[in-house]
């Protein structure tokens, strides 16, 4: 309970931090009082009696109380209002707040000490009323800035430790994720080797499926791949789909050779083609056609994937069409700031377009 109370915040500072500052002010006022008491010759010769409550709450205690009160608005301005500003800018602010702090302190302290009949310095001695508070201002705010730097550095180290742990976890997760396609790839090769020679078509399908997993395993380690590799992957994927649908699935490619070396994110087309088959064509008895057209528009690569399936009545419900399509939209937005455009195909079906 005490721990929770001490860590509660007031004006952005923790309770224990405020108590620590108050404690420092109290100790400094006692030390100052003792210094004056000793320098004045002790209780018999001076006006500062060590155990006299009235004299203990004299100019030393009053002065430090005033400085503490004046420190609060300056601290709040520097460490809260301008907390995000550069250290140079905040040091410039100190050039303004320091003389204001000293001016207010000297006048308030002098008048209050006079009012309570406490000891005050006169004539040339008043220079100490300027020097000591100025020195104290510089020391205390130097400590505040050092403490702030320590806290920020500690938080940064903690954040780096968390990020390092997260990166390690992500790396281990990626390694585990690679085991699955790698295991399947090897398994498919083993199965393919065991298929009798007379079932060559089955052997080719298994080999194609193994190639798909091999590409997926390779692509998982890369940010960009040549468009040619992506198209080869799509052709093998659609070849497997055509073995299932037969003549009901027709695929047309309109891709000039000059765009084949363009770099694209891996697996950017497969979710879109899969969506066309699964949600557009699979329910049609007569099947349909998929058109994949890729060409340059200026300096950008324009993608056009269209099918003659059932289409999508409510384009705003795209997130319900599957994880692949939604993730592809997010990848395009994060990597290129590109929006995927969905529209009706003519005479039927869905048309997907985007640029990178």
SEDO-489467 format. One record per residue (C-alpha): residue in three letters; z negated, y, x negated. Coordinates in steps of 0.25 Angstrom, whole numbers, plus 5000, padded with zeros to 4 digits. Last residue first. Layout:
N
alaZYX
...
end
This chain:
356
unk522750004987
unk523450015001
unk523149945014
unk523849885026
unk523549775036
unk524449735047
unk523949655059
unk524749565069
unk525949595078
unk527349665079
unk527049735070
unk525749735063
unk524549805069
unk523649895059
unk522549875049
unk522449975038
unk521549935026
unk520850065020
unk520950095005
unk519850154997
unk520350064985
unk519249974981
unk518249994991
unk519150015003
unk520049904999
unk518949804997
unk518249845010
unk519549815018
unk519749685010
unk518349645014
unk518549665029
unk519849585028
unk519149465021
unk517949465029
unk518649445042
unk519349505054
unk518049575060
unk518049685050
unk519449725056
unk518849755069
unk519349905068
unk520849845069
unk520549805083
unk521849725088
unk522049645076
unk523349575074
unk523749435081
unk524649395069
unk525949455063
unk525349495050
unk525349615041
unk524849635027
unk525249775020
unk524749815007
unk525049945000
unk524849964985
unk524650104981
unk525450194971
unk526450244981
unk526450134992
unk526650004984
unk526949874992
unk526249754998
unk526749685010
unk526049555015
unk526649515029
unk526049395036
unk526749325047
unk526349245060
unk525849115066
unk526549065079
unk525249005084
unk524549135081
unk523049125078
unk523149115063
unk524049235062
unk523149365063
unk521649335061
unk521749225051
unk523149245045
unk523149395044
unk521649395039
unk522049295028
unk523149395024
unk522149505023
unk521049425016
unk522049385006
unk522649515002
unk521549584994
unk521149454987
unk521149524974
unk521149674973
unk522549724970
unk523249764957
unk524749784958
unk525649684950
unk526349634962
unk526749774967
unk528049774960
unk528449634966
unk528549694980
unk527749634991
unk528249605004
unk527649465007
unk527949395020
unk527049275025
unk527349185037
unk526249095043
unk526749015055
unk527648935046
unk526448845041
unk525048895045
unk524248815036
unk525148805024
unk525448945027
unk523948985024
unk524048915011
unk525248985007
unk524549115012
unk523449095002
unk524549064991
unk525349184994
unk524049274995
unk523649234981
unk525049254975
unk524949394982
unk523549424975
unk524149384962
unk525349474963
unk524449584968
unk523849584954
unk522349574954
unk521149674955
unk519649664955
unk519649534948
unk518549414947
unk518749374962
unk520249364960
unk520149254950
unk519349164960
unk520249204971
unk521449174963
unk520849034960
unk520449014975
unk521849044979
unk522448954968
unk521548834973
unk522148854987
unk523548854982
unk523148724974
unk522548664987
unk523848704995
unk524748644984
unk523948504984
unk524048504999
unk525548524998
unk525648414987
unk525048304996
unk525948194990
unk525348224976
unk523948184981
unk522848284982
unk521748264971
unk522248374962
unk522248474973
unk520748444976
unk520348464962
unk521148594962
unk520448634975
unk519148604969
unk519348694957
unk519748814966
unk518548784975
unk517548784964
unk518248914958
unk518248974972
unk516748944974
unk516248974960
unk516849114960
unk515849154971
unk514649104962
unk515149194951
unk515349314960
unk513849294965
unk513449284951
unk514149414948
unk513549484961
unk512149434957
unk512349494943
unk512949624949
unk511749634958
unk510749614947
unk511449714938
unk511449814950
unk509949784953
unk509649804938
unk510549934938
unk509749984950
unk508449954943
unk508950024931
unk509450144939
unk508050154946
unk507350154933
unk508250264928
unk508050344940
unk506550334939
unk506550364924
unk507450484927
unk506550534938
unk505350514929
unk505950594918
unk506350704928
unk504950714933
unk504350714919
unk505250834915
unk504850894928
unk503350884924
unk503550934909
unk504451054913
unk503551094924
unk502351084915
unk502951164904
unk503351274914
unk501951264920
unk501351284907
unk502251394902
unk502151494914
unk500651494916
unk500551484901
unk501251624900
unk500051674909
unk499251694896
unk500051814893
unk499251894904
unk498351804912
unk498051654914
unk497351614927
unk495951554929
unk495651524944
unk495251634953
unk495751564965
unk496751674969
unk497051704954
unk497351554952
unk498251564965
unk499051684960
unk499251634946
unk499651494951
unk500651544961
unk501351644952
unk501451554940
unk501851434948
unk502951504956
unk503551564943
unk503451434936
unk504151344947
unk505251454949
unk505451454934
unk505551304933
unk506351284946
unk507551354941
unk507751294927
unk507351164934
unk508551174943
unk509351164930
unk508651034926
unk509050984940
unk510551014937
unk510450944924
unk509750824929
unk510950804939
unk510650814954
unk510250694962
unk508850734963
unk509150874966
unk508350884979
unk507350774975
unk507050784960
unk507250934957
unk506950994970
unk505850904974
unk505250924960
unk505351074961
unk504751074975
unk503550984970
unk503251054956
unk502751184963
unk501651104970
unk501251034957
unk501351164949
unk500451234959
unk499451114958
unk499451124943
unk499151264943
unk497951244953
unk497351134945
unk497351214932
unk497051344939
unk495751294945
unk495451164952
unk494551124941
unk493851254941
unk493351234955
unk493051094953
unk492151124941
unk492150994932
unk492951044920
unk492551194921
unk493651294918
unk493151434917
unk492851424903
unk491751434893
unk490651334898
unk491551244904
unk492451214892
unk492951304881
unk494151364889
unk495151274882
unk494351154887
unk494451194901
unk495851234900
unk496251104895
unk495451034905
unk496051104916
unk497451074911
unk497150924909
unk496550924924
unk497850994929
unk498750894921
unk497950774927
unk498150834941
unk499650864939
unk499850724934
unk499150664945
unk499950744955
unk501250694948
unk500750544949
unk500350564964
unk501750614967
unk502350494959
unk501450394967
unk501850454980
unk503350434977
unk504250554976
unk505350584986
unk504650694993
unk503550594996
unk503850444993
unk502950324995
unk502750244982
unk501250274981
unk501050234996
unk501750094994
unk500950064982
unk499650104989
unk500050005000
end
